[in-house]
Amino acid sequence: MTINIDEDFQNADWTKHKSKGGNEMIKAYKLHENDEHKAVVMLLLKAREIGRKAANDQLTKLQRQGSKWAIVDDNSNKVVGQMLDCCGFAWIKIPGRGKIVKAFKKLAEHKDFQDGYILEKEKMSISKAYNRGYNLNLGLNIGRQEMSVNEEAAYTASEFLNSAGLECRCESRID
């Protein structure tokens, strides 16, 4: 399913606004109630952009520092490559009854695989997590194995989403 969001909505600026509920990210464009799910998707797109920038900044930092790890061939005992950081993954975990899941269920196509939902055009998806809730795939497409690069992208994106009132957290593991 494709979401069609008008140009004014897409181009409006995000601003911090203090309200009775605390700090919230709001659109400088008036939203109708039925646009709430689309607003969530727009926040997710902004989080992806922020996460990608953070990942690129972290990668640049690692490249300036140089390699930390040598890759050694078990048979020849020769160094065959270098790594900037240990290999690892990072992802964003969201509660099963939160605003993000509700938006996906309303706007996305259901996929039987891991009881997930996918927004094809936006290249984002959610899938049931192992223990509870959902894993959010923002489509960051970092394309790097360095754990700190992936963590920086997921952490920064989740920090933005939390500041916008969309509950989530970053998790990671070494590969």
C-alpha positions as CSV (number, residue, x, y, z in Angstrom):
1,M,0.0,0.0,0.0
2,T,1.3,3.5,-0.9
3,I,0.8,6.5,1.3
4,N,0.0,9.7,-0.5
5,I,0.8,12.6,1.7
6,D,0.3,16.1,0.2
7,E,3.4,18.3,-0.5
8,D,2.6,20.8,2.3
9,F,2.6,18.1,4.9
10,Q,5.9,16.6,3.6
11,N,7.7,19.9,3.5
12,A,6.4,21.4,6.8
13,D,9.1,22.0,9.4
14,W,9.4,19.9,12.5
15,T,9.6,22.1,15.7
16,K,9.8,21.5,19.4
17,H,6.7,22.7,21.2
18,K,6.0,22.8,24.9
19,S,2.5,21.7,25.7
20,K,0.5,20.5,28.7
21,G,1.8,17.0,27.9
22,G,5.5,18.1,27.9
23,N,7.9,18.3,25.0
24,E,6.4,17.0,21.8
25,M,7.4,17.1,18.2
26,I,4.7,18.7,16.2
27,K,4.1,19.6,12.6
28,A,3.8,23.3,11.7
29,Y,1.0,22.1,9.5
30,K,-2.5,21.5,10.9
31,L,-3.4,17.8,11.1
32,H,-6.8,16.2,10.9
33,E,-7.4,13.3,13.3
34,N,-7.4,10.8,10.5
35,D,-3.9,12.0,9.5
36,E,-2.4,10.9,12.8
37,H,-1.1,7.6,11.3
38,K,0.5,9.5,8.4
39,A,2.1,11.8,10.8
40,V,3.7,8.8,12.6
41,V,5.1,7.6,9.2
42,M,6.5,11.1,8.6
43,L,8.2,11.0,12.0
44,L,9.6,7.5,11.1
45,L,11.0,8.9,7.8
46,K,12.6,11.8,9.7
47,A,14.1,9.3,12.2
48,R,15.6,7.3,9.3
49,E,17.2,10.5,8.0
50,I,18.6,11.4,11.4
51,G,19.8,7.8,12.0
52,R,21.6,7.7,8.6
53,K,23.4,10.9,9.3
54,A,24.5,9.7,12.8
55,A,25.8,6.5,11.2
56,N,27.8,8.4,8.6
57,D,29.2,10.6,11.3
58,Q,30.2,7.6,13.4
59,L,31.8,5.9,10.3
60,T,33.8,9.0,9.5
61,K,35.0,9.1,13.1
62,L,36.1,5.4,13.0
63,Q,37.8,5.9,9.7
64,R,39.9,8.7,11.1
65,Q,40.9,6.6,14.1
66,G,42.0,3.7,11.9
67,S,41.5,-0.1,12.2
68,K,41.1,-1.6,15.6
69,W,41.0,-5.3,14.6
70,A,42.9,-7.5,12.3
71,I,41.2,-10.3,10.4
72,V,43.5,-13.4,10.5
73,D,43.2,-16.5,8.3
74,D,43.0,-19.6,10.5
75,N,44.9,-21.8,8.0
76,S,47.8,-19.5,7.1
77,N,47.8,-17.3,10.2
78,K,48.2,-14.3,8.0
79,V,46.3,-11.0,8.3
80,V,43.8,-10.8,5.5
81,G,41.9,-7.7,6.4
82,Q,41.2,-4.9,8.9
83,M,38.1,-3.9,10.8
84,L,37.2,-0.5,12.2
85,D,35.1,-2.0,15.0
86,C,33.7,-5.3,16.1
87,C,30.8,-6.7,14.0
88,G,27.3,-6.3,15.3
89,F,23.7,-5.4,14.8
90,A,21.4,-2.8,16.3
91,W,17.6,-2.4,16.0
92,I,14.7,-0.5,17.4
93,K,12.2,-2.3,19.6
94,I,8.6,-0.9,19.9
95,P,5.7,-1.8,22.2
96,G,3.0,-3.9,20.7
97,R,0.2,-1.5,21.4
98,G,2.0,1.8,20.6
99,K,1.3,4.5,18.1
100,I,3.9,3.1,15.6
101,V,2.2,-0.4,15.5
102,K,-1.2,1.2,15.2
103,A,0.0,3.3,12.2
104,F,1.5,0.2,10.5
105,K,-1.7,-1.8,11.1
106,K,-3.8,1.0,9.6
107,L,-1.5,1.9,6.6
108,A,0.7,-1.1,5.8
109,E,0.3,-4.4,4.1
110,H,0.2,-7.4,6.4
111,K,2.9,-10.0,5.9
112,D,2.5,-13.5,7.4
113,F,6.3,-13.8,7.9
114,Q,6.8,-13.0,11.6
115,D,3.3,-11.5,11.7
116,G,4.7,-8.3,10.3
117,Y,3.6,-5.2,8.3
118,I,5.4,-3.5,5.5
119,L,5.2,-0.1,4.0
120,E,6.6,-0.9,0.5
121,K,7.2,2.6,-0.8
122,E,8.8,3.8,2.3
123,K,10.9,0.6,2.7
124,M,10.0,0.2,6.4
125,S,8.5,-2.7,8.3
126,I,7.7,-4.1,11.7
127,S,7.8,-7.7,12.7
128,K,6.9,-9.5,15.9
129,A,9.8,-9.6,18.3
130,Y,11.0,-12.8,20.0
131,N,9.9,-12.0,23.5
132,R,7.3,-9.2,23.2
133,G,6.5,-6.1,21.1
134,Y,7.8,-5.5,17.6
135,N,11.1,-4.8,15.9
136,L,11.0,-1.7,13.8
137,N,13.0,-1.8,10.5
138,L,13.3,1.9,9.4
139,G,15.2,0.9,6.3
140,L,18.3,2.6,7.5
141,N,20.4,0.6,5.0
142,I,23.7,1.5,6.6
143,G,25.4,-1.3,4.8
144,R,28.2,-1.6,7.4
145,Q,29.1,-4.3,9.9
146,E,30.7,-2.1,12.5
147,M,28.6,-2.4,15.6
148,S,29.1,1.2,16.8
149,V,27.9,2.6,13.4
150,N,24.7,0.5,13.6
151,E,24.2,1.3,17.2
152,E,24.6,5.1,16.6
153,A,22.0,4.9,13.8
154,A,19.4,3.0,15.8
155,Y,20.1,4.9,19.1
156,T,19.8,8.3,17.4
157,A,16.7,7.4,15.5
158,S,15.1,5.9,18.7
159,E,16.0,9.0,20.7
160,F,14.3,11.2,18.1
161,L,11.2,9.0,18.1
162,N,11.0,9.1,21.9
163,S,11.3,12.9,21.9
164,A,8.3,12.9,19.5
165,G,6.2,10.8,21.9
166,L,6.7,7.5,20.1
167,E,7.8,4.9,22.6
168,C,10.8,2.8,21.5
169,R,14.2,1.7,22.6
170,C,17.5,0.6,20.9
171,E,18.9,-2.9,21.3
172,S,22.1,-4.4,19.9
173,R,24.3,-7.5,19.9
174,I,27.7,-8.5,18.8
175,D,27.8,-10.8,15.7
